Amino acid sequence: MKRGRADSVTCLRTSDMANQMRKDFIKLSEMGEEEIWQLLDNIPTDDEGTDDDNDDDVDSDQGAPNLDFMHTEDELEPLTDESQKTEIPTNTTESGSAVSTICPIVPEQLDQNEEIISLMPDHTEEIAVQESAKPYRRRKRPRTPEPTEEEDGPVVQALGVVDDVADMKNDSPQFKSIVWKKKNLHLHVNEVVFRGQKELPETITRLDTPYKCFRYFMNDALFDHLVEQSNLYARQKNIRTNFSVQSVDLRKFVGILLYMSVYRYPNVRSYWGNNSFEAIRQTMPVLRFEAIRRYLHYNDNAAVVTRGDPGYDRLYKVRPLVKHFNERFLSVPMPSRLCVDEQMCATKMTGSHLRQYMPNKPHKWGFKFFCLCDTSGFSYSFEVYTGAGDNVIFDGMPDLGAASNVVVRLSKQIPNFVNHILYFDNFYTSLGLLTYLRSRGIYSLGTVRVNRVPNCKLSSDAILQQKKVDRGYSEEFVGTAYGIDISSVLWNDTKTVRLLSTYVGVKPFASKNINKQISKVTRWDRKKKTHYDIDCPQIIKEYNRHMGGVDLMDGLLGRYHIRMKTRKWTNRIFYHMVDVAMVNAYILYHRLHPHADKIELPTFRTQVAESLCVCGTIPVKRSVGRPSNTTPPPKIPTAKRAYLPTDDIRYDQIGHWCVFRDRSGKKQCKYPKCKSETQAYCTKCNLSLCSSTTKTCFYDFHNK
């Protein structure tokens, strides 16, 4: 043993040393440092005076300390690399935590009343800190499973509607005189279990391809409306124009937009240039594409209401789009957990009265949307912010302020009394909003600003600093307004956060299968260089796990979205809605096919774009530039990989013509399990397929 290591822990291991202690009654507290080291030099170690046969007495499991910090399912997990384990054995207590004295003792050599001597207890704490300072990796936070109903639990009755809900306001006397009591809001799991529709209708379950999922949101009715309004707008601009567009042209136009969102070129015309994108070039000429983009329109300009007249609508030009997409998104049944938040449709165009500036957003300039999403990022409803004048109040709904009224309008389509749970941040949260939602049978949870809670008893930041409370400190007070219990919770972590809820507080839901103790989370101590556990209220876990739906949708939109520049604000909003429909189709497809191989988002967008450009059309080979007088040199035949078309193109029964090459152009048949060569090929799929009296590969390939 080396003297230079002051953090070593040495224990008496042999009977000789134990007998010496009985005779001399050695006390380390009365000995000097040099005397202690001289004493320790005489102690035989594992490397001195021991045989290899005695190695079996040491437990191999003691080679690594027990660092079981996994009290909860959403925290840190230790690395399992064997090379990172230490060689210092440890003793553990019953709870599994490492103790400071870590050397095994031979109990047979000592009496029960004899004290075990260890060196420097202060250093043993440092060793425990070093043992626990292991590398960790962050694990993805899982979603909380939905509560299940217990048969032997209490019978829950629906809460009646508050009579004077239309007159409810945040400055109501009931809110001003609310009394907060120090107790817990502790509901049974049967009171919060979801009782709504969980199964998708048959019209949605039949969507078996990415193209069909996308076309469910952008159906023929929308394309027909765009065809009508675009042709009308072209004639209004120029009565002598020969521009005319059809539904198939608009489908190709949207398909090209989706191609451009995945494959980035410097500008629009580059897709038709020398290094052109072949799929786009064969779909539509560049002049035709620019003409459709110029005349694309969404509502009749002749029926617009001027500013100041009754019925004026700032979103008149895109109102049919907003109405259509909201109806299609809401046709999908909602899950139990929903959230409301804002998002930005980024743009730098000038001259639009809808453009907002938000300095705290990643994209500071753009159009602001208010969205209702679930925890997976699926958008069910949205609003376009038009300014201070869009504070619309529907009949029978209270006026809770401009921010809270956004949640009231978006939650209008949420079914009542089936225990939906709605999450939002402190921009929307108010006592009136939580009470109104609870009167409809909708639970809610959100962070809150202190000035929005009258008679709030939660400690202020100054008081918490004066008390010097530790991380994990929490407070809970419950008040009642309009017969509805509201819980206010404070939790101190790196910063102090305050929340309001009508269904959860500090403790988990009451259930025979759920531990009623406050859960733990793991944090890192910079001073001690170790992880430690702190208390985490259940309301914090609920909010963190279900509030990020809109942010998740923004993440999917940010990776691949339509970036084409435009001067028309209506086109920019249309592009954004197409992207949202694509993200919804992507999420819906994986919700319908959870066990299928996961399709990545760029592949998903490319498959939809290909189907929009080709499905239901007859392909026409297009050439770029003027024909040359010189004969081009013959191309050297090269082996190319055959790419199968999507199922929507393969089985659409349109434009699949069987053409025969000469005998020198024979190629191998691409139908599975057929290895013969053939002269026949499909002009639309561009695949060689047998078609003869003995082989029907062409027919079998295009029919299910």
Disulfide bonds with the S-S distance in Angstrom:
none
